[in-house]
Amino acid sequence: MFKIEFKVTKKLGKIDIEDISVSEAIWSIYPNDDENVIITFGNYLIHLDKRGDIAGMYNDIIRMLKCLNENNSEFLTSFLSSGFTVYWNFKKEENSITITPTWFSAGLKHRETDLFVEHVREVNFPITVTTDVFISEWHKFLKNIKEDLLKVGYTEDLENFEYLKNFE
């Protein structure tokens, strides 16, 4: 199972006219303590904050989605943030992908017990998910980011905004 839950931020920050990239703009509009992104990865929940984690992971997310769209059959994506450091090894089949993680650090919680995993390197279990579902979850997530950026006054001129232009 793979799912991304993006909770609405009630009070967005303000535009910073010095921001030139989407990552910088994400950092500017979300408050420090806003841990409102939850990724369900198999039997585990990953809690991320929009400001620190997502701002730092944005470019990696876009690269990962481009690799999937380019029909690369096998590739590696790495995420490095304060709450989520992992390699995801992708193997793409006809209509599905198998993602084998190598966790280095992450606030992983078991979905059923709601307890944090103490030794994350021991839970490198792969998941297999329909490619369309995986991409759709990321697209819904990125659409929310785009809407928040535009709400506070950012424009499509931001560096690395190109991928977001496709979302209505």
C-alpha positions in Angstrom: 0.0 0.0 0.0 1.2 3.5 -0.8 -0.7 6.6 0.1 0.1 10.3 0.8 -2.0 12.3 3.2 -1.6 16.0 2.8 -3.3 18.0 5.6 -4.3 21.5 4.9 -2.2 24.2 6.4 -4.6 26.7 7.9 -2.3 29.7 8.0 0.3 29.9 5.2 3.3 32.1 5.4 4.1 35.0 3.2 5.8 35.2 -0.2 9.6 35.9 0.1 10.6 38.0 -2.9 14.1 36.6 -2.7 12.9 33.0 -3.3 13.9 31.8 -6.8 13.0 28.1 -6.6 10.0 26.0 -5.6 12.0 24.5 -2.7 12.8 27.9 -1.3 9.1 29.0 -1.7 7.9 25.8 0.1 10.3 26.7 3.0 8.8 30.2 3.1 5.1 29.4 3.1 4.9 26.5 5.7 5.3 27.0 9.4 8.1 25.3 11.3 6.0 22.8 13.2 3.8 21.8 10.4 4.1 18.0 10.3 1.1 17.4 8.2 2.3 15.0 5.5 1.9 11.3 6.2 3.2 8.7 3.7 1.8 5.2 4.0 4.6 2.8 2.8 3.4 -0.8 3.1 2.8 -1.4 6.9 4.6 1.8 7.9 3.7 5.5 8.3 6.2 8.2 7.6 5.4 11.6 9.2 7.0 14.5 7.4 6.8 18.3 7.8 6.2 20.4 4.8 8.8 23.0 5.5 12.0 21.1 6.4 11.3 17.7 4.8 9.3 18.5 1.7 11.3 21.7 0.8 14.5 19.5 0.9 12.9 16.6 -1.0 11.0 18.5 -3.7 13.7 18.2 -6.5 14.2 14.5 -5.7 10.4 13.9 -5.9 10.3 15.5 -9.4 13.4 13.5 -10.6 11.8 10.3 -9.3 8.5 11.0 -11.2 10.4 11.9 -14.4 12.2 8.6 -14.2 8.9 6.8 -13.9 7.4 8.7 -16.8 10.5 8.0 -18.9 9.8 4.3 -18.5 13.1 3.5 -16.8 12.8 -0.1 -15.7 15.2 0.2 -12.8 16.5 3.2 -10.9 17.3 4.5 -7.5 16.0 7.6 -5.7 17.4 9.0 -2.5 15.8 11.3 0.0 17.8 13.1 2.5 15.9 15.2 5.1 15.8 15.6 8.8 13.0 13.1 9.2 13.5 10.8 6.3 16.8 9.4 4.9 16.3 6.5 2.5 17.2 5.0 -0.8 14.3 3.7 -2.8 15.2 1.1 -5.4 12.6 1.0 -8.2 11.9 -2.0 -10.4 9.2 -1.2 -12.9 7.0 -4.0 -14.4 4.2 -3.6 -16.9 1.6 -1.9 -14.7 3.3 -1.9 -11.3 6.5 -1.0 -9.5 8.3 -2.7 -6.7 10.1 -0.3 -4.3 12.7 -1.7 -2.1 13.8 0.7 0.6 17.1 1.0 2.4 16.2 3.1 5.4 19.0 5.0 7.2 16.8 7.2 9.4 13.1 7.7 9.5 10.3 8.2 12.0 8.6 5.0 10.9 5.5 4.0 12.8 3.9 0.6 12.3 0.3 1.1 11.0 -1.3 -1.4 13.2 0.6 -0.9 16.5 1.1 2.8 16.1 4.6 2.3 17.7 7.8 3.8 16.2 10.2 1.3 14.7 13.4 1.3 16.7 15.7 -0.3 14.2 14.7 1.1 10.8 17.4 -0.8 8.9 15.6 -4.0 9.8 12.4 -3.1 8.0 13.7 -2.9 4.4 10.7 -4.7 3.1 9.7 -4.0 -0.5 6.2 -2.9 -1.6 4.6 -3.4 -4.9 2.1 -0.9 -6.0 0.3 -0.1 -9.3 2.3 2.5 -11.1 -0.8 4.7 -11.8 -1.7 4.7 -8.1 1.9 5.7 -7.0 2.1 8.5 -9.6 -1.4 9.7 -8.8 -0.7 10.0 -5.1 2.4 12.1 -5.8 0.5 14.2 -8.3 -2.3 14.9 -5.8 0.3 15.9 -3.2 2.2 18.2 -5.7 -1.1 19.8 -6.8 -1.7 20.8 -3.2 1.8 22.3 -3.0 1.2 24.2 -6.3 -2.2 25.6 -5.0 -0.6 26.8 -1.8 2.3 28.5 -3.7 -0.1 30.3 -6.0 -2.4 31.3 -3.0 0.3 33.3 -1.4 1.4 35.0 -4.6 4.2 32.9 -6.1 4.1 32.5 -9.9 5.1 29.8 -12.4 8.4 31.6 -12.9 9.9 29.8 -9.9 12.8 27.5 -10.8 11.7 23.9 -11.0 8.0 24.8 -11.3 7.7 23.2 -14.8 6.4 19.9 -13.5 3.7 21.6 -11.5 2.3 23.4 -14.6 0.5 20.2 -15.7 -1.9 20.2 -12.6 -5.2 21.9 -13.0 
